[in-house]
Each structure stands twice: as C-alpha cells, then as structure tokens.
Amino acid sequence: MQIPDRPAKIRMHDVMPRFNPKEDDVSLFLVLFERQAKIMNIGAENQVVQLISLLPPDIFQLIAREPGEDAKKYDYVKALLLQ
C-alpha cells in the first residue's frame, strides 16, 4: 500500500450539492456553504471561486457582470444573491 505524498484535495462541489433555484432557498444554501467553507478551512479569498462551482450558469453570469474586484468578494456576492 502506497501513501500519497500529499492529502487528496477535496473541493466544495465534492461535498455539497449544486444550488437549484427552483427548489432551494438561497439564504439557507449560503448558510450551509459558509459552514462547509469553515470546516474545510477555505479562506475568504477563495470562497467565491468555490461558491461559483455550485451555481447554475444564469446565476454565475449575474456575478460575472459585476465589476472584477467586487465579484471576488464573498460578502458582495452574497448580498447580490440575497437581493
């Protein structure tokens, strides 16, 4: 049995389902996302990237239309999604 040199990389979309706007409540989804990000030690600078991997294309495009620096900030994106 061989032990890997580095631990396996676990990504957010491996442990959380994708957001479905027709069935899921966005505020509850974000609470679960934030809890999982904390457990996984995902820094604030990487949270938007991880969140985007869980969003459908129409919501991702909404974020992509925002100014670049704002679109990198989790709190800004969260406020945008909660509107």
PyMOL Python script that loads the backbone (N, CA, C, O; Angstrom):
from pymol import cmd

cmd.read_pdbstr("""\
ATOM      1  N   MET A   1       0.848  -1.188   0.000  1.00  0.00           N
ATOM      2  CA  MET A   1       0.000   0.000   0.000  1.00  0.00           C
ATOM      3  C   MET A   1       0.886   1.243   0.000  1.00  0.00           C
ATOM      4  O   MET A   1       1.804   1.371   0.810  1.00  0.00           O
ATOM      5  N   GLN A   2       0.597   2.135  -0.908  1.00  0.00           N
ATOM      6  CA  GLN A   2       1.391   3.350  -1.031  1.00  0.00           C
ATOM      7  C   GLN A   2       0.624   4.523  -0.442  1.00  0.00           C
ATOM      8  O   GLN A   2      -0.564   4.694  -0.713  1.00  0.00           O
ATOM      9  N   ILE A   3       1.300   5.325   0.360  1.00  0.00           N
ATOM     10  CA  ILE A   3       0.699   6.513   0.967  1.00  0.00           C
ATOM     11  C   ILE A   3       1.037   7.708   0.084  1.00  0.00           C
ATOM     12  O   ILE A   3       2.203   7.927  -0.246  1.00  0.00           O
ATOM     13  N   PRO A   4       0.018   8.486  -0.301  1.00  0.00           N
ATOM     14  CA  PRO A   4       0.296   9.645  -1.167  1.00  0.00           C
ATOM     15  C   PRO A   4       1.150  10.685  -0.462  1.00  0.00           C
ATOM     16  O   PRO A   4       1.113  10.819   0.761  1.00  0.00           O
ATOM     17  N   ASP A   5       1.929  11.426  -1.266  1.00  0.00           N
ATOM     18  CA  ASP A   5       2.805  12.469  -0.724  1.00  0.00           C
ATOM     19  C   ASP A   5       2.028  13.627  -0.129  1.00  0.00           C
ATOM     20  O   ASP A   5       2.470  14.261   0.829  1.00  0.00           O
ATOM     21  N   ARG A   6       0.892  13.891  -0.694  1.00  0.00           N
ATOM     22  CA  ARG A   6       0.074  14.987  -0.177  1.00  0.00           C
ATOM     23  C   ARG A   6      -1.369  14.510  -0.069  1.00  0.00           C
ATOM     24  O   ARG A   6      -1.791  13.617  -0.804  1.00  0.00           O
ATOM     25  N   PRO A   7      -2.117  15.103   0.844  1.00  0.00           N
ATOM     26  CA  PRO A   7      -3.509  14.670   1.015  1.00  0.00           C
ATOM     27  C   PRO A   7      -4.350  14.983  -0.223  1.00  0.00           C
ATOM     28  O   PRO A   7      -4.053  15.904  -0.984  1.00  0.00           O
ATOM     29  N   ALA A   8      -5.386  14.205  -0.397  1.00  0.00           N
ATOM     30  CA  ALA A   8      -6.296  14.432  -1.521  1.00  0.00           C
ATOM     31  C   ALA A   8      -6.951  15.800  -1.376  1.00  0.00           C
ATOM     32  O   ALA A   8      -7.296  16.226  -0.274  1.00  0.00           O
ATOM     33  N   LYS A   9      -7.114  16.471  -2.497  1.00  0.00           N
ATOM     34  CA  LYS A   9      -7.744  17.785  -2.483  1.00  0.00           C
ATOM     35  C   LYS A   9      -9.258  17.590  -2.556  1.00  0.00           C
ATOM     36  O   LYS A   9      -9.772  17.009  -3.511  1.00  0.00           O
ATOM     37  N   ILE A  10      -9.950  18.073  -1.554  1.00  0.00           N
ATOM     38  CA  ILE A  10     -11.410  17.982  -1.532  1.00  0.00           C
ATOM     39  C   ILE A  10     -11.952  19.335  -1.947  1.00  0.00           C
ATOM     40  O   ILE A  10     -11.595  20.367  -1.379  1.00  0.00           O
ATOM     41  N   ARG A  11     -12.814  19.314  -2.937  1.00  0.00           N
ATOM     42  CA  ARG A  11     -13.404  20.550  -3.433  1.00  0.00           C
ATOM     43  C   ARG A  11     -14.832  20.667  -2.916  1.00  0.00           C
ATOM     44  O   ARG A  11     -15.470  19.670  -2.578  1.00  0.00           O
ATOM     45  N   MET A  12     -15.313  21.883  -2.863  1.00  0.00           N
ATOM     46  CA  MET A  12     -16.644  22.145  -2.329  1.00  0.00           C
ATOM     47  C   MET A  12     -17.710  21.349  -3.075  1.00  0.00           C
ATOM     48  O   MET A  12     -18.624  20.810  -2.450  1.00  0.00           O
ATOM     49  N   HIS A  13     -17.606  21.266  -4.397  1.00  0.00           N
ATOM     50  CA  HIS A  13     -18.645  20.557  -5.140  1.00  0.00           C
ATOM     51  C   HIS A  13     -18.589  19.045  -4.919  1.00  0.00           C
ATOM     52  O   HIS A  13     -19.479  18.322  -5.366  1.00  0.00           O
ATOM     53  N   ASP A  14     -17.543  18.560  -4.226  1.00  0.00           N
ATOM     54  CA  ASP A  14     -17.487  17.146  -3.849  1.00  0.00           C
ATOM     55  C   ASP A  14     -18.294  16.862  -2.588  1.00  0.00           C
ATOM     56  O   ASP A  14     -18.676  15.718  -2.341  1.00  0.00           O
ATOM     57  N   VAL A  15     -18.555  17.888  -1.794  1.00  0.00           N
ATOM     58  CA  VAL A  15     -19.229  17.670  -0.506  1.00  0.00           C
ATOM     59  C   VAL A  15     -20.570  18.381  -0.372  1.00  0.00           C
ATOM     60  O   VAL A  15     -21.299  18.153   0.594  1.00  0.00           O
ATOM     61  N   MET A  16     -20.900  19.235  -1.328  1.00  0.00           N
ATOM     62  CA  MET A  16     -22.179  19.959  -1.297  1.00  0.00           C
ATOM     63  C   MET A  16     -22.886  19.818  -2.629  1.00  0.00           C
ATOM     64  O   MET A  16     -22.239  19.790  -3.676  1.00  0.00           O
ATOM     65  N   PRO A  17     -24.208  19.727  -2.603  1.00  0.00           N
ATOM     66  CA  PRO A  17     -24.951  19.682  -3.866  1.00  0.00           C
ATOM     67  C   PRO A  17     -24.953  21.052  -4.539  1.00  0.00           C
ATOM     68  O   PRO A  17     -24.755  22.078  -3.887  1.00  0.00           O
ATOM     69  N   ARG A  18     -25.180  21.054  -5.847  1.00  0.00           N
ATOM     70  CA  ARG A  18     -25.311  22.314  -6.583  1.00  0.00           C
ATOM     71  C   ARG A  18     -26.594  23.017  -6.161  1.00  0.00           C
ATOM     72  O   ARG A  18     -27.566  22.371  -5.769  1.00  0.00           O
ATOM     73  N   PHE A  19     -26.590  24.329  -6.242  1.00  0.00           N
ATOM     74  CA  PHE A  19     -27.763  25.126  -5.908  1.00  0.00           C
ATOM     75  C   PHE A  19     -28.789  25.015  -7.027  1.00  0.00           C
ATOM     76  O   PHE A  19     -28.464  25.196  -8.200  1.00  0.00           O
ATOM     77  N   ASN A  20     -30.031  24.715  -6.652  1.00  0.00           N
ATOM     78  CA  ASN A  20     -31.137  24.641  -7.606  1.00  0.00           C
ATOM     79  C   ASN A  20     -32.120  25.745  -7.246  1.00  0.00           C
ATOM     80  O   ASN A  20     -32.830  25.618  -6.249  1.00  0.00           O
ATOM     81  N   PRO A  21     -32.188  26.830  -8.024  1.00  0.00           N
ATOM     82  CA  PRO A  21     -33.047  27.966  -7.662  1.00  0.00           C
ATOM     83  C   PRO A  21     -34.534  27.629  -7.629  1.00  0.00           C
ATOM     84  O   PRO A  21     -35.314  28.339  -6.995  1.00  0.00           O
ATOM     85  N   LYS A  22     -34.931  26.561  -8.300  1.00  0.00           N
ATOM     86  CA  LYS A  22     -36.347  26.180  -8.301  1.00  0.00           C
ATOM     87  C   LYS A  22     -36.746  25.440  -7.031  1.00  0.00           C
ATOM     88  O   LYS A  22     -37.922  25.417  -6.667  1.00  0.00           O
ATOM     89  N   GLU A  23     -35.771  24.834  -6.353  1.00  0.00           N
ATOM     90  CA  GLU A  23     -36.080  24.026  -5.175  1.00  0.00           C
ATOM     91  C   GLU A  23     -35.422  24.515  -3.889  1.00  0.00           C
ATOM     92  O   GLU A  23     -35.943  24.270  -2.801  1.00  0.00           O
ATOM     93  N   ASP A  24     -34.293  25.197  -3.994  1.00  0.00           N
ATOM     94  CA  ASP A  24     -33.506  25.559  -2.815  1.00  0.00           C
ATOM     95  C   ASP A  24     -33.719  27.012  -2.411  1.00  0.00           C
ATOM     96  O   ASP A  24     -33.959  27.879  -3.252  1.00  0.00           O
ATOM     97  N   ASP A  25     -33.628  27.258  -1.120  1.00  0.00           N
ATOM     98  CA  ASP A  25     -33.678  28.608  -0.565  1.00  0.00           C
ATOM     99  C   ASP A  25     -32.248  29.153  -0.554  1.00  0.00           C
ATOM    100  O   ASP A  25     -31.362  28.550   0.052  1.00  0.00           O
ATOM    101  N   VAL A  26     -32.022  30.277  -1.213  1.00  0.00           N
ATOM    102  CA  VAL A  26     -30.667  30.798  -1.357  1.00  0.00           C
ATOM    103  C   VAL A  26     -30.049  31.156  -0.008  1.00  0.00           C
ATOM    104  O   VAL A  26     -28.856  30.928   0.190  1.00  0.00           O
ATOM    105  N   SER A  27     -30.816  31.704   0.914  1.00  0.00           N
ATOM    106  CA  SER A  27     -30.236  32.081   2.210  1.00  0.00           C
ATOM    107  C   SER A  27     -29.799  30.843   2.990  1.00  0.00           C
ATOM    108  O   SER A  27     -28.737  30.854   3.613  1.00  0.00           O
ATOM    109  N   LEU A  28     -30.589  29.792   2.965  1.00  0.00           N
ATOM    110  CA  LEU A  28     -30.210  28.549   3.640  1.00  0.00           C
ATOM    111  C   LEU A  28     -29.004  27.916   2.945  1.00  0.00           C
ATOM    112  O   LEU A  28     -28.096  27.410   3.603  1.00  0.00           O
ATOM    113  N   PHE A  29     -29.003  27.947   1.635  1.00  0.00           N
ATOM    114  CA  PHE A  29     -27.871  27.405   0.882  1.00  0.00           C
ATOM    115  C   PHE A  29     -26.575  28.124   1.267  1.00  0.00           C
ATOM    116  O   PHE A  29     -25.541  27.482   1.453  1.00  0.00           O
ATOM    117  N   LEU A  30     -26.628  29.443   1.387  1.00  0.00           N
ATOM    118  CA  LEU A  30     -25.430  30.210   1.743  1.00  0.00           C
ATOM    119  C   LEU A  30     -24.973  29.919   3.165  1.00  0.00           C
ATOM    120  O   LEU A  30     -23.772  29.887   3.434  1.00  0.00           O
ATOM    121  N   VAL A  31     -25.915  29.706   4.077  1.00  0.00           N
ATOM    122  CA  VAL A  31     -25.548  29.329   5.449  1.00  0.00           C
ATOM    123  C   VAL A  31     -24.794  28.002   5.428  1.00  0.00           C
ATOM    124  O   VAL A  31     -23.750  27.866   6.066  1.00  0.00           O
ATOM    125  N   LEU A  32     -25.323  27.027   4.697  1.00  0.00           N
ATOM    126  CA  LEU A  32     -24.660  25.725   4.598  1.00  0.00           C
ATOM    127  C   LEU A  32     -23.295  25.849   3.925  1.00  0.00           C
ATOM    128  O   LEU A  32     -22.330  25.205   4.338  1.00  0.00           O
ATOM    129  N   PHE A  33     -23.224  26.675   2.893  1.00  0.00           N
ATOM    130  CA  PHE A  33     -21.953  26.895   2.205  1.00  0.00           C
ATOM    131  C   PHE A  33     -20.917  27.481   3.169  1.00  0.00           C
ATOM    132  O   PHE A  33     -19.779  27.016   3.216  1.00  0.00           O
ATOM    133  N   GLU A  34     -21.308  28.489   3.928  1.00  0.00           N
ATOM    134  CA  GLU A  34     -20.379  29.133   4.860  1.00  0.00           C
ATOM    135  C   GLU A  34     -19.902  28.162   5.931  1.00  0.00           C
ATOM    136  O   GLU A  34     -18.727  28.170   6.299  1.00  0.00           O
ATOM    137  N   ARG A  35     -20.792  27.339   6.425  1.00  0.00           N
ATOM    138  CA  ARG A  35     -20.397  26.337   7.428  1.00  0.00           C
ATOM    139  C   ARG A  35     -19.400  25.351   6.842  1.00  0.00           C
ATOM    140  O   ARG A  35     -18.398  25.017   7.474  1.00  0.00           O
ATOM    141  N   GLN A  36     -19.680  24.889   5.634  1.00  0.00           N
ATOM    142  CA  GLN A  36     -18.783  23.931   4.993  1.00  0.00           C
ATOM    143  C   GLN A  36     -17.443  24.580   4.675  1.00  0.00           C
ATOM    144  O   GLN A  36     -16.400  23.942   4.824  1.00  0.00           O
ATOM    145  N   ALA A  37     -17.452  25.828   4.244  1.00  0.00           N
ATOM    146  CA  ALA A  37     -16.201  26.545   3.962  1.00  0.00           C
ATOM    147  C   ALA A  37     -15.350  26.661   5.227  1.00  0.00           C
ATOM    148  O   ALA A  37     -14.126  26.542   5.173  1.00  0.00           O
ATOM    149  N   LYS A  38     -15.999  26.889   6.348  1.00  0.00           N
ATOM    150  CA  LYS A  38     -15.273  26.983   7.622  1.00  0.00           C
ATOM    151  C   LYS A  38     -14.663  25.634   7.987  1.00  0.00           C
ATOM    152  O   LYS A  38     -13.503  25.561   8.391  1.00  0.00           O
ATOM    153  N   ILE A  39     -15.443  24.571   7.845  1.00  0.00           N
ATOM    154  CA  ILE A  39     -14.945  23.223   8.152  1.00  0.00           C
ATOM    155  C   ILE A  39     -13.751  22.877   7.264  1.00  0.00           C
ATOM    156  O   ILE A  39     -12.784  22.266   7.718  1.00  0.00           O
ATOM    157  N   MET A  40     -13.831  23.272   6.004  1.00  0.00           N
ATOM    158  CA  MET A  40     -12.780  22.948   5.033  1.00  0.00           C
ATOM    159  C   MET A  40     -11.625  23.949   5.042  1.00  0.00           C
ATOM    160  O   MET A  40     -10.683  23.821   4.260  1.00  0.00           O
ATOM    161  N   ASN A  41     -11.698  24.946   5.929  1.00  0.00           N
ATOM    162  CA  ASN A  41     -10.656  25.978   6.034  1.00  0.00           C
ATOM    163  C   ASN A  41     -10.418  26.696   4.705  1.00  0.00           C
ATOM    164  O   ASN A  41      -9.277  26.931   4.307  1.00  0.00           O
ATOM    165  N   ILE A  42     -11.503  27.035   4.035  1.00  0.00           N
ATOM    166  CA  ILE A  42     -11.402  27.785   2.781  1.00  0.00           C
ATOM    167  C   ILE A  42     -11.335  29.267   3.136  1.00  0.00           C
ATOM    168  O   ILE A  42     -12.256  29.810   3.745  1.00  0.00           O
ATOM    169  N   GLY A  43     -10.261  29.902   2.758  1.00  0.00           N
ATOM    170  CA  GLY A  43     -10.072  31.311   3.067  1.00  0.00           C
ATOM    171  C   GLY A  43     -11.040  32.192   2.304  1.00  0.00           C
ATOM    172  O   GLY A  43     -11.584  31.796   1.273  1.00  0.00           O
ATOM    173  N   ALA A  44     -11.248  33.393   2.824  1.00  0.00           N
ATOM    174  CA  ALA A  44     -12.188  34.337   2.218  1.00  0.00           C
ATOM    175  C   ALA A  44     -11.845  34.612   0.758  1.00  0.00           C
ATOM    176  O   ALA A  44     -12.737  34.825  -0.063  1.00  0.00           O
ATOM    177  N   GLU A  45     -10.553  34.609   0.433  1.00  0.00           N
ATOM    178  CA  GLU A  45     -10.133  34.910  -0.937  1.00  0.00           C
ATOM    179  C   GLU A  45     -10.514  33.814  -1.934  1.00  0.00           C
ATOM    180  O   GLU A  45     -10.498  34.046  -3.143  1.00  0.00           O
ATOM    181  N   ASN A  46     -10.854  32.629  -1.439  1.00  0.00           N
ATOM    182  CA  ASN A  46     -11.224  31.515  -2.325  1.00  0.00           C
ATOM    183  C   ASN A  46     -12.698  31.132  -2.251  1.00  0.00           C
ATOM    184  O   ASN A  46     -13.137  30.234  -2.970  1.00  0.00           O
ATOM    185  N   GLN A  47     -13.456  31.790  -1.407  1.00  0.00           N
ATOM    186  CA  GLN A  47     -14.852  31.394  -1.226  1.00  0.00           C
ATOM    187  C   GLN A  47     -15.706  31.630  -2.465  1.00  0.00           C
ATOM    188  O   GLN A  47     -16.557  30.799  -2.781  1.00  0.00           O
ATOM    189  N   VAL A  48     -15.509  32.728  -3.168  1.00  0.00           N
ATOM    190  CA  VAL A  48     -16.326  32.998  -4.359  1.00  0.00           C
ATOM    191  C   VAL A  48     -16.056  31.942  -5.427  1.00  0.00           C
ATOM    192  O   VAL A  48     -16.991  31.469  -6.073  1.00  0.00           O
ATOM    193  N   VAL A  49     -14.815  31.575  -5.619  1.00  0.00           N
ATOM    194  CA  VAL A  49     -14.469  30.550  -6.608  1.00  0.00           C
ATOM    195  C   VAL A  49     -15.175  29.241  -6.277  1.00  0.00           C
ATOM    196  O   VAL A  49     -15.725  28.582  -7.160  1.00  0.00           O
ATOM    197  N   GLN A  50     -15.157  28.871  -5.010  1.00  0.00           N
ATOM    198  CA  GLN A  50     -15.817  27.632  -4.592  1.00  0.00           C
ATOM    199  C   GLN A  50     -17.332  27.742  -4.731  1.00  0.00           C
ATOM    200  O   GLN A  50     -17.988  26.789  -5.151  1.00  0.00           O
ATOM    201  N   LEU A  51     -17.884  28.892  -4.382  1.00  0.00           N
ATOM    202  CA  LEU A  51     -19.326  29.096  -4.492  1.00  0.00           C
ATOM    203  C   LEU A  51     -19.782  29.009  -5.945  1.00  0.00           C
ATOM    204  O   LEU A  51     -20.796  28.374  -6.238  1.00  0.00           O
ATOM    205  N   ILE A  52     -19.057  29.628  -6.839  1.00  0.00           N
ATOM    206  CA  ILE A  52     -19.426  29.631  -8.256  1.00  0.00           C
ATOM    207  C   ILE A  52     -19.522  28.213  -8.806  1.00  0.00           C
ATOM    208  O   ILE A  52     -20.341  27.937  -9.683  1.00  0.00           O
ATOM    209  N   SER A  53     -18.690  27.319  -8.296  1.00  0.00           N
ATOM    210  CA  SER A  53     -18.733  25.936  -8.787  1.00  0.00           C
ATOM    211  C   SER A  53     -20.040  25.234  -8.438  1.00  0.00           C
ATOM    212  O   SER A  53     -20.334  24.167  -8.976  1.00  0.00           O
ATOM    213  N   LEU A  54     -20.828  25.826  -7.539  1.00  0.00           N
ATOM    214  CA  LEU A  54     -22.093  25.226  -7.101  1.00  0.00           C
ATOM    215  C   LEU A  54     -23.317  25.918  -7.695  1.00  0.00           C
ATOM    216  O   LEU A  54     -24.448  25.516  -7.425  1.00  0.00           O
ATOM    217  N   LEU A  55     -23.100  26.944  -8.493  1.00  0.00           N
ATOM    218  CA  LEU A  55     -24.213  27.744  -9.008  1.00  0.00           C
ATOM    219  C   LEU A  55     -24.537  27.405 -10.459  1.00  0.00           C
ATOM    220  O   LEU A  55     -23.653  27.033 -11.231  1.00  0.00           O
ATOM    221  N   PRO A  56     -25.815  27.537 -10.824  1.00  0.00           N
ATOM    222  CA  PRO A  56     -26.188  27.321 -12.228  1.00  0.00           C
ATOM    223  C   PRO A  56     -25.677  28.472 -13.101  1.00  0.00           C
ATOM    224  O   PRO A  56     -25.387  29.555 -12.592  1.00  0.00           O
ATOM    225  N   PRO A  57     -25.568  28.240 -14.410  1.00  0.00           N
ATOM    226  CA  PRO A  57     -24.986  29.247 -15.313  1.00  0.00           C
ATOM    227  C   PRO A  57     -25.649  30.619 -15.268  1.00  0.00           C
ATOM    228  O   PRO A  57     -24.948  31.628 -15.351  1.00  0.00           O
ATOM    229  N   ASP A  58     -26.956  30.694 -15.143  1.00  0.00           N
ATOM    230  CA  ASP A  58     -27.603  32.012 -15.152  1.00  0.00           C
ATOM    231  C   ASP A  58     -27.200  32.849 -13.946  1.00  0.00           C
ATOM    232  O   ASP A  58     -27.069  34.068 -14.058  1.00  0.00           O
ATOM    233  N   ILE A  59     -27.005  32.221 -12.808  1.00  0.00           N
ATOM    234  CA  ILE A  59     -26.576  32.958 -11.615  1.00  0.00           C
ATOM    235  C   ILE A  59     -25.092  33.301 -11.720  1.00  0.00           C
ATOM    236  O   ILE A  59     -24.677  34.394 -11.335  1.00  0.00           O
ATOM    237  N   PHE A  60     -24.304  32.380 -12.232  1.00  0.00           N
ATOM    238  CA  PHE A  60     -22.889  32.651 -12.439  1.00  0.00           C
ATOM    239  C   PHE A  60     -22.703  33.851 -13.367  1.00  0.00           C
ATOM    240  O   PHE A  60     -21.824  34.682 -13.137  1.00  0.00           O
ATOM    241  N   GLN A  61     -23.519  33.943 -14.407  1.00  0.00           N
ATOM    242  CA  GLN A  61     -23.425  35.060 -15.346  1.00  0.00           C
ATOM    243  C   GLN A  61     -23.790  36.386 -14.681  1.00  0.00           C
ATOM    244  O   GLN A  61     -23.229  37.427 -15.023  1.00  0.00           O
ATOM    245  N   LEU A  62     -24.718  36.349 -13.742  1.00  0.00           N
ATOM    246  CA  LEU A  62     -25.074  37.545 -12.980  1.00  0.00           C
ATOM    247  C   LEU A  62     -23.848  38.070 -12.225  1.00  0.00           C
ATOM    248  O   LEU A  62     -23.582  39.272 -12.215  1.00  0.00           O
ATOM    249  N   ILE A  63     -23.121  37.172 -11.606  1.00  0.00           N
ATOM    250  CA  ILE A  63     -21.910  37.548 -10.865  1.00  0.00           C
ATOM    251  C   ILE A  63     -20.833  38.040 -11.831  1.00  0.00           C
ATOM    252  O   ILE A  63     -20.126  39.003 -11.534  1.00  0.00           O
ATOM    253  N   ALA A  64     -20.708  37.390 -12.973  1.00  0.00           N
ATOM    254  CA  ALA A  64     -19.683  37.756 -13.958  1.00  0.00           C
ATOM    255  C   ALA A  64     -19.884  39.165 -14.507  1.00  0.00           C
ATOM    256  O   ALA A  64     -18.927  39.781 -14.976  1.00  0.00           O
ATOM    257  N   ARG A  65     -21.094  39.680 -14.458  1.00  0.00           N
ATOM    258  CA  ARG A  65     -21.372  41.039 -14.958  1.00  0.00           C
ATOM    259  C   ARG A  65     -20.943  42.128 -13.970  1.00  0.00           C
ATOM    260  O   ARG A  65     -20.881  43.304 -14.330  1.00  0.00           O
ATOM    261  N   GLU A  66     -20.654  41.747 -12.756  1.00  0.00           N
ATOM    262  CA  GLU A  66     -20.250  42.714 -11.730  1.00  0.00           C
ATOM    263  C   GLU A  66     -18.796  43.127 -11.941  1.00  0.00           C
ATOM    264  O   GLU A  66     -18.028  42.400 -12.570  1.00  0.00           O
ATOM    265  N   PRO A  67     -18.414  44.301 -11.411  1.00  0.00           N
ATOM    266  CA  PRO A  67     -17.009  44.722 -11.507  1.00  0.00           C
ATOM    267  C   PRO A  67     -16.076  43.655 -10.920  1.00  0.00           C
ATOM    268  O   PRO A  67     -16.397  43.025  -9.912  1.00  0.00           O
ATOM    269  N   GLY A  68     -14.925  43.463 -11.559  1.00  0.00           N
ATOM    270  CA  GLY A  68     -13.995  42.399 -11.193  1.00  0.00           C
ATOM    271  C   GLY A  68     -13.644  42.320  -9.723  1.00  0.00           C
ATOM    272  O   GLY A  68     -13.704  41.243  -9.129  1.00  0.00           O
ATOM    273  N   GLU A  69     -13.279  43.440  -9.126  1.00  0.00           N
ATOM    274  CA  GLU A  69     -12.889  43.422  -7.715  1.00  0.00           C
ATOM    275  C   GLU A  69     -14.068  43.063  -6.813  1.00  0.00           C
ATOM    276  O   GLU A  69     -13.897  42.341  -5.831  1.00  0.00           O
ATOM    277  N   ASP A  70     -15.255  43.556  -7.135  1.00  0.00           N
ATOM    278  CA  ASP A  70     -16.436  43.233  -6.330  1.00  0.00           C
ATOM    279  C   ASP A  70     -16.800  41.761  -6.458  1.00  0.00           C
ATOM    280  O   ASP A  70     -17.196  41.130  -5.478  1.00  0.00           O
ATOM    281  N   ALA A  71     -16.670  41.217  -7.650  1.00  0.00           N
ATOM    282  CA  ALA A  71     -17.044  39.824  -7.899  1.00  0.00           C
ATOM    283  C   ALA A  71     -16.130  38.837  -7.178  1.00  0.00           C
ATOM    284  O   ALA A  71     -16.456  37.654  -7.081  1.00  0.00           O
ATOM    285  N   LYS A  72     -14.996  39.306  -6.675  1.00  0.00           N
ATOM    286  CA  LYS A  72     -14.078  38.448  -5.920  1.00  0.00           C
ATOM    287  C   LYS A  72     -14.407  38.414  -4.427  1.00  0.00           C
ATOM    288  O   LYS A  72     -13.904  37.558  -3.700  1.00  0.00           O
ATOM    289  N   LYS A  73     -15.248  39.340  -3.969  1.00  0.00           N
ATOM    290  CA  LYS A  73     -15.546  39.477  -2.538  1.00  0.00           C
ATOM    291  C   LYS A  73     -16.791  38.677  -2.179  1.00  0.00           C
ATOM    292  O   LYS A  73     -17.872  38.915  -2.718  1.00  0.00           O
ATOM    293  N   TYR A  74     -16.627  37.729  -1.267  1.00  0.00           N
ATOM    294  CA  TYR A  74     -17.744  36.861  -0.900  1.00  0.00           C
ATOM    295  C   TYR A  74     -18.923  37.655  -0.351  1.00  0.00           C
ATOM    296  O   TYR A  74     -20.065  37.391  -0.728  1.00  0.00           O
ATOM    297  N   ASP A  75     -18.677  38.611   0.522  1.00  0.00           N
ATOM    298  CA  ASP A  75     -19.785  39.373   1.114  1.00  0.00           C
ATOM    299  C   ASP A  75     -20.565  40.145   0.050  1.00  0.00           C
ATOM    300  O   ASP A  75     -21.786  40.269   0.143  1.00  0.00           O
ATOM    301  N   TYR A  76     -19.872  40.656  -0.947  1.00  0.00           N
ATOM    302  CA  TYR A  76     -20.538  41.364  -2.045  1.00  0.00           C
ATOM    303  C   TYR A  76     -21.407  40.398  -2.848  1.00  0.00           C
ATOM    304  O   TYR A  76     -22.563  40.696  -3.146  1.00  0.00           O
ATOM    305  N   VAL A  77     -20.852  39.253  -3.191  1.00  0.00           N
ATOM    306  CA  VAL A  77     -21.589  38.249  -3.968  1.00  0.00           C
ATOM    307  C   VAL A  77     -22.772  37.724  -3.165  1.00  0.00           C
ATOM    308  O   VAL A  77     -23.852  37.510  -3.715  1.00  0.00           O
ATOM    309  N   LYS A  78     -22.576  37.518  -1.885  1.00  0.00           N
ATOM    310  CA  LYS A  78     -23.670  37.051  -1.025  1.00  0.00           C
ATOM    311  C   LYS A  78     -24.818  38.062  -1.036  1.00  0.00           C
ATOM    312  O   LYS A  78     -25.978  37.682  -1.196  1.00  0.00           O
ATOM    313  N   ALA A  79     -24.499  39.339  -0.867  1.00  0.00           N
ATOM    314  CA  ALA A  79     -25.539  40.381  -0.885  1.00  0.00           C
ATOM    315  C   ALA A  79     -26.252  40.408  -2.231  1.00  0.00           C
ATOM    316  O   ALA A  79     -27.466  40.600  -2.289  1.00  0.00           O
ATOM    317  N   LEU A  80     -25.515  40.220  -3.294  1.00  0.00           N
ATOM    318  CA  LEU A  80     -26.096  40.181  -4.636  1.00  0.00           C
ATOM    319  C   LEU A  80     -27.082  39.017  -4.765  1.00  0.00           C
ATOM    320  O   LEU A  80     -28.169  39.184  -5.320  1.00  0.00           O
ATOM    321  N   LEU A  81     -26.714  37.861  -4.264  1.00  0.00           N
ATOM    322  CA  LEU A  81     -27.575  36.679  -4.355  1.00  0.00           C
ATOM    323  C   LEU A  81     -28.816  36.790  -3.472  1.00  0.00           C
ATOM    324  O   LEU A  81     -29.853  36.200  -3.775  1.00  0.00           O
ATOM    325  N   LEU A  82     -28.709  37.539  -2.392  1.00  0.00           N
ATOM    326  CA  LEU A  82     -29.843  37.672  -1.465  1.00  0.00           C
ATOM    327  C   LEU A  82     -30.831  38.752  -1.893  1.00  0.00           C
ATOM    328  O   LEU A  82     -31.878  38.900  -1.263  1.00  0.00           O
ATOM    329  N   GLN A  83     -30.529  39.507  -2.941  1.00  0.00           N
ATOM    330  CA  GLN A  83     -31.442  40.564  -3.414  1.00  0.00           C
ATOM    331  C   GLN A  83     -32.704  39.963  -3.984  1.00  0.00           C
ATOM    332  O   GLN A  83     -33.589  40.693  -4.430  1.00  0.00           O
TER     333      GLN A  83
END
""", "prot")
cmd.dss("prot")
cmd.show_as("cartoon", "prot")
cmd.util.cbc("prot")
cmd.orient("prot")
